[in-house]
C-alpha cells in the first residue's frame, strides 16, 4: 500500500501489520506526518508535534507489545515528557514537563508512540479554542465546532491524521466531540484508566478514556491504557482483555431510550436522528422501552461538585494568575469557593441516589440510550451555545447537560455515531452500561455499530465550507 494510504487504516489493522513486520513504526510516523502537514492547517486539531521524539522511540518499539509502536495523539491536558504541554492556557504556553503522566506513560509502556498534542479549550472548559493554539474546526464542516474539550482528538481522528487519541471527560469532554466528529469515545468508570497528576487524586468525576474511529479500536486502546498506576489511588488492574471480549458482539435484549433524560432541552433535529436510531434497534428485535431512571437533581448536583473540584484544583493558580485565566473559568473556580455545606451534602446525596437508581435499572435493562449532545455542531466562532429548542442556557456549560447528567452515575458510557442531520453533520448516541461493565458495554456497542454501519465512512478529507 502506498504511504499516502496508511491513514485510511483502522488502528487494529495498523497494529496487526506492525506485529507481523509488514510495516515499521517509523513508516507510520512518516505517513501520519504527511497527513498532518497536509490536513491540519485546515482543522488545527494537532497544533503541537513531536516527530523527532517519536522517531527516536520508534527505534526501540517492541513489536510484541499491545500497540507495537503505533503513533497516537495525546490531548494537550496530559503531560508527555519533553513535549510542550499548555492546557490551552497562556500561563503554560512554554511549559515542558520532564516526564509523561500516568495516562501517557501507561500507553507508552504498552507500545504507543505519541507524535502530537491534540488541541483543547483553555483549562478544558467548553468547546475547543484557546489563546495559545487557536480554534479547532470540524472536518465534516469547517465552519462548525469540533466540540470539547477533546475536540482536537475528535477532529484528528475523523480527518485521518491519527489512528488513536486520548481524551478525558468530566462533563462530556470526550463524548461530545466524539458525537460532533462522528467518531467513538469511551468514558470508562472511575479507576479503569489511570489519571494524570494534575487532577485531584481522590476525585471520581473526571476520568481518562480512549477515542478512536470504531469500537474495536477503542477496545485495543483500552487494553493498552488500563490498569493500576501508583499515581492514581483509584486505578486498578483488569482481569481480562477488552479486545478478547469483542470476539463475539453481543446483541442487547432490552434497552431504554430517551431523547432528553426528561431533564434537558433537546434540538428537534437531534431528537429526530436519535429516535430513528432507536427505531432501528427495535426493528432489529431489541426491546426498546422508555423506562429510564429518575435523573432529578443530577444537573444541580453536578454543577456543585464540578465547582468544588475546580476550586480545589485551581484555587492557588487563580490567586497568582487571575489576569491570565479566562473569565468563564474564573467564575467557575470562584463558584467553588462559595459552595455551602448544605449544597455539597445535597449533591453527594443525589449522586448516591442516582447510582442506586441505575443499579436497579440494570436489573431489567442492558443499556440506557440517549443523544451525545442536545445540538448538532454549532458555528465554530461561537463561544458557547446560548439557546436550545427555545430555552435559554443559563451557564456556558448548560449545552452539554445531556452528558454531565450521566457523569453523576459513575457508569461507563460510550458515544457512537448514529446518523446525520440535514446538513450532513454527525449525530452521536450515548450508550450507558452497568457499573464496572465496560466489557459488556463494548460488546453491545460493537453490535449496534455494525447495525448502524456508519464507522466505515471514516476517515474523511475536511469539508471546507463554500467549496
N, C-alpha and C positions, 0 to 999 in steps of 0.2 A: 504493500500500500504506500502511495506517495506520502511524504512527510506532511503535506498540507491536509491530508485526510484524517490524521490521527485524532483530531479534535472531535470527530464525529463518533468516536468510540464511547461506549459506556466505561465507567471505572472498572467494572468487573472484567470487561474484555481487555482493557489495558493491563490489568494486573495479571490476568491469565497469560498474556503474551510475555510479560516480564518474567514470570515464573518459568515459562518454557524456554526462555532465552531467545525468543524471536525478535525481541527489541531490547534496547538498553535504556536505563533511566535517562541518560544524557540525551538520547534521541527524543524522548517525550518532553524533556525540558526545552529542547530547541523547538519542537513543534508547538508547545504552549507559548513559548516566547514569540514565535512568528505570529501566532493567532492574536496574542495580547497586543503586540505592536500594531497589528492591522486593525483591530476592532476596538480596543479600549479607548482610543481618542474619541470615539462616538458615544460611549456609555459611561466612561470614567468609573468602572467598577473596581479596578485594581491599581490604585494610584502609587503604591509603594511596592517596588520589586526587589528581589534578592537573588537574581540569577547566578551570580558568581558563587555565593554561598551554596546555592542548590547544586551547582556543578561539582563543587568540592564534595558535598555529601553523596552525590551520585557515585563517586569513585569507591565508596565503602558500603554501598547499599547491599543488603542481604536479599538475594532472590527467594530465599525460603521464608522471609518474614511475611506478615499478613498483607502488607501493601507493596512489598518488593521493590521499593524505590519509586512509587507513584508520586508525581508532583501534585500538590494541593495548594489551595488558598487558605489563608488564616485571617479571620476577622480582626480588624485593627482595634479590637478591645482585648485581644490576647497578646501576650508577650512572646516574641521569637528572639532568642539570644543573638545579639549582634545586629539586629534589624530595627530600624526606626519604628517606633510604636507611639501613635499620637492620641489615641482615644477620641479623635476628632476635635481635640482641644488645642488652642494656641499655647496653652501653658506647657504642653508636652510636644510641641511641634518638632523639636530636635532631640527628643528623648530616645536613647538607645539602651534597652535593658541588657544586662550581662548574660542572663540565662532565659531559656524558654519556660513558660509557666506550666502548671500541671497538665492542662489540657493539651498543649502543644507537645510537651516532652513525651507524653504517653503515645501520641501518634507517631512521633519521630522514632521512638523505641521500636515501634511496630512497622517501620519501613516507609513512613510518609516523608516526603521532601517538600517543605514549604518553598514556594517560589514567589509569592506575592502576598501583600496585605490587602484585604478587601475593605472598601470604604464603609464608614459608619456615620451616623449623626453625632454631633457633639455630646459626649458622655452618654451615648446610646439612647438619646431621647428623641422620639418621633421618627420621621422619615429621613432618608439618607442625604443629608447635606451638612457641611461644616465649613468653618472659615479657613481651615488648613488645606483640605484636599478637594473642596468644591462639592458639587452635587452629582449624584448618580442617576442615570437615565434608564428607563425601562426598555429592554431590547424589543419588546413587542410594539412599542410606540414611544419614540424617543422624547416626546413632549409630556410623558407621563412618569409618575414616581415609580421607583423600584421598591417602595416600601421601606420599612426599617424595624429594628436597627441593623439587621443583617442584609440590607439592601444590596451592598456590593457583592456579597456572596451569591445572592439570588440572581443578580444580573450577569455575573461572570459565568455561572453555570448555564443559564439559558442561552447565552451567546457563544457557548463552546470555548471559552477561554481557559477552562479548568475542568477537571473530572470530579473533584470532591472539594467541599469547602466547609469550614467550621462556622457555626452560628451559636449565639446564646439567646436566651429567652427569659425575660421577666414577665412582661405583659403581653407578649406576642411577637417579640423581636425576631424570632426565627420563622414563625408560622405565617405572619402577614406577608413578608417578602417572598416566601415560597408561593403563596397564593397569587400575589401580583405578578410574579415572573413565570408562573406555570411550571415550577419545579416542586420537589418534595423536601419537606423539612420535618424532622422529628424532635419534639420536646419530650425527652425521656423523664422518668420520675427522678426525684432528688437522689443524688448519690451514684447514679448509673455511670455518668461521665465525670471524672474529677475536674474541679473548677480551678480557675486561675487565682493567684494570691491576692489580686486587687479586690476581689469580692469578700464580703464578710463571711468568715469561716462557718458560722453556725446559722446562716440564712438558708432557708429551703425554698424560697420563691424563685430565685434566679438559677437557671440551670444551663449547662452547655449541651449542645447536640449537633448531630450531623445534618448536612444539606447535600443533596445530590439530584440527579435527573430522574431517578426511578427508585423503587422500593428496594430492589436487590442491592443497589449501590449504597443505600442507607444502611442496610444490614452489614455490608462489608466495612464501612467506616465505623459503625458502632462497635463491631468486634475489635477493631484496631484502637479505638479510643476509650473503651470502658475499663473499669477495674479500679481497685484501691490505689490511692496515692497518699503518701504521708502528709501532703499539704492540704488535703481535704478530709476533715474528720467524718463526713457522712459517706464518703466513697466506699465502695465495696466490690469484691471480686464476683464475677459471674460464673455460674456453674456450667454453662454450655455456650455454643456458638449461635449467634443470630443468623449467620449465613446458612448453617445447617438446619436451623428451624424453618427456613424458607424452602427446603427441598419439596415440601408439599404445601401449596397455598391452601388456605382454609376458608371455605365459604361460610360467612356468618349465617346463623339461623334466624336471629331476632335482633333487630336494631331499633332504636328510637331516633326520629328525625325532628328537628325544629329549625325553622329559618332564623329564629331570633332568641332562643332560650327563654322566651316570654319576658325578657327584661331589657332588650336593646333595640334601638331603631334599626331598620334594615332597608336599604335601597331596593326598590321593586325589581330592578334588572338583575341584582344579585340573587334575590329570593327566587326569581323565575328559573335561573340556571340551576340553583341548588335543589329546587323542588323537582325539576326534570331529572336530575341525577338520582334523587331518592326514588322517583318512579321507576327508573331503570333497575334499581335494586329490587323493588317489588316485582317488576316484570320478570326478573331472573329467579324468582321463587323465594326471596328473603321476606320474612315477616317484618314489615315496617310499621311501627306504631308511633304515636305522639306522646307516649307516657314518659316524659322526661322528669328528672328530679326538680325540686323547687330551688331556684337559684336566688331567691330573695336575700338581700343583704350582701351578695357577693361583690357588687360594684363598689359600694362604700367601703366594705371591708378591705378590698384590695388597695383602694386609694390610700387608706390609712396605713396599711402595712408597707406599701411602697414608699410613702413619705418617711416613715421611721427608718427604713433601710437606707434611703438616700441621705437622710440626716446623719445617720451613723457613719456611712461611707465617706461623705463629702463635707462634713461639718468643719473640720480643720482647714480643708482646702478653701472653703468659702471665706473663712476669716482672713486667709492670707491673699487670696487671688480674686476677690469678688468682681473686680472690674473686668476680668478676662473670662468670665463664665456667662453663658447665655442667660438672659433674664428668665426664660421658661424654667431652666434648671435651678436658678437661684430661688425662684418661687417654690419649686418642689422641695428643695432642701429645707427652706425655712418653714414650710408646712410641717416637716418632720419635727422641727423644734417645738411646734405649737400643739402637737397631738396630746390630748388629755388622757389620763389613765383610763377613764371610762370608755373612750373611743377605742383604745388598744384592747381592752377587755372584750368589747363587743366584736371587734374584728377577729380576734382569735376564737371567740365563741362561734362566729359564723363559719370560720374555716373548719373547725372541728365538726360542726353540724353538717356542713356540706359534704365533708369526707364520709360521714356516716350515711348520708342520703345516697351518695354514689355507691358505697358498698352494698347497700340494699338494692339499688337499681341493677347492679351487675348480677344479682341472683336470678334475674329473669331476662336480661338482655346481654348481648355480646358487645355492642358498641352504642355510643351516643354520637350522633352526627349533626353537624351544623356548618354554616359557611365559615371560611377562614378570615373574612373581613366583611364589614357592613356595606362597603362601597367597592366599586372597581378601582383600579389605579387612577389616581387623581392628577391634575396638572402638576408638573414637576416643580414649577416655580412657587407653588402654594405651600406655605409653611406647614399648615395642617388643615384638616377638614373642619369646617365650621358648622355644617348642617347636613343631616342625613334624613332623607324621607320627610322633609318639612320640619324636623325637630332640630333646634339649635344645640350645638355641642358646648357645654359649659366650660370644659377644660381642653387643653390641647391633646390629651390622651383619650378623650371620650370615643374617638373614631375607631379605636381598637378594643372596645369593651367586650366584644364577642370572643376575643382571645383571652383577655385578662380575667374574665369570669371563670374560665377553665383553669387558669393558673391556680386558683384557690382550691382546686380539688386534689392536687398532688398526683393526679393521674397522668400517664403518658398520653400524648396527643400527637398525631401525625397529620400534616396538611398535604393533600393530594390535589392536583388539577382535576376538575370535574367537567369543564366546559368553557365556553367563551360567550361574552356578551355581544351585542350587535356591532360594536366597534372592533371586535376581534381581540379583546383583552381577556387574558385568562381569569377564570374564577376558581378559587380553591375551596376545598371541603375539608373540615376538621373531623377526624375520626378519633374518638376518645376511648381508650381501653381501661381495663381494670387496674388498680394499683399493682405495681411490680409485674405488669402483664405485657411488657414490651415485645416479647417473642410472639405471643398470641396476636397482639395488635399488628405486628408486621405481617404475619401470615394472612390475616383478614385484609390488610391494606393491599397486599400483593394480588389477592383475588379480585378485589374491587378495581385496582389499577388495570388489570387485564380486561375486566369488563368494560371500563371506560375507553380504553385504547387510545389514550392521549399522549402518553410518555414518549412514544416513538416519533412524535413531531419535533422533538428537541434533538440537538441544539439548532438554533436559528441564527441567521445573519440579522443584525439590528434593522428594524423597520423605521427608517428615518421619515419623520412627518413631512408631508408635502412632496415626497418622491414617489 
